[in-house]
Amino acid sequence: MEINFDKTSIIGVGLIGASLGLAMRKKGLCTSIHGFGRREGNLLRAKEKGIIDSYSLDLKKVCEDSDLIVLSTPVGVFLEIVKNISPYLKKGSIIIDVGSVKGRLVYEIEAIMPEGVFYIGTHPIAGSDKSGIDDARPELFEGARCIITPTDKTDRDSLEKINLLWQKVGSHVELMDPLKHDEIYGAVSHLPHIIAYSLVNTIGEINHEYIKYAGQGFKDTTRIALSSPELWRDIVIYNRENLLRLLEVFKGELKKLEEFLKNSESEAIKDIFQRARDLRHRLQNE
């Protein structure tokens, strides 16, 4: 199957949206790319960099007659955006998102789709603590995993096209149930972000001046605390049920370590560290 999304609209021209636009252009998967965002200055720079062909602060103008609409904003505004653009979408157009939370949000978006317009939830695992267009590049998705979260209502032709789109830009695609997606990424992504933010704030509670003495280990551990607070606020709210359960497990691990420290149980502490080290080694072999 060959694909070409003649008019592609990117709603939220940041790192992921801009990189996808660049990758699609490089691979010949679209004819023109149109951008929407809150800050005209950012959109103008995106046009000057060749990321988009045109932009507007009017959602209707950007999305009407589009073949592909990419939601690349904080997930908390996805539903509002879809409601606003629905009257102007042509039949056969496809909406995808690149958010890192799916779950119930996938079903909520599906429920408000206009007749003849199709939605596919996607999550490219290719982000970073950077969020701007200056770090956008067409190679961002090469070798990265991309999770697609179809449901029983998903249009199969549209699913095939989006599957191929992500493969064409270099991703390894995996289909996954939306709720399972949030269980997994709650554990391996959302929880670590919460912990990183909390760890940095803990230093702030102790003494703000201590931060200047932090070495590479602290920087590596807390790098993701540089991520967009607005973006991650929405993610953790949407995945709160999973995260509340995960936080209980995490607190249990801390409690065990606390008890061993109180009792100076050095071998038990070593066992905890060894178990973590062994599991972390598996990640290096993935």
Beta strands, then each sheet from edge to edge (+ up, - down):
strand 1: 5-11
strand 2: 30-36
strand 3: 54-55
strand 4: 68-71
strand 5: 94-97
strand 6: 118-124
strand 7: 145-148
strand 8: 172-175
sheet 1: 3+ 2+ 1+ 4+ 5+ 6+ 7- 8-
end
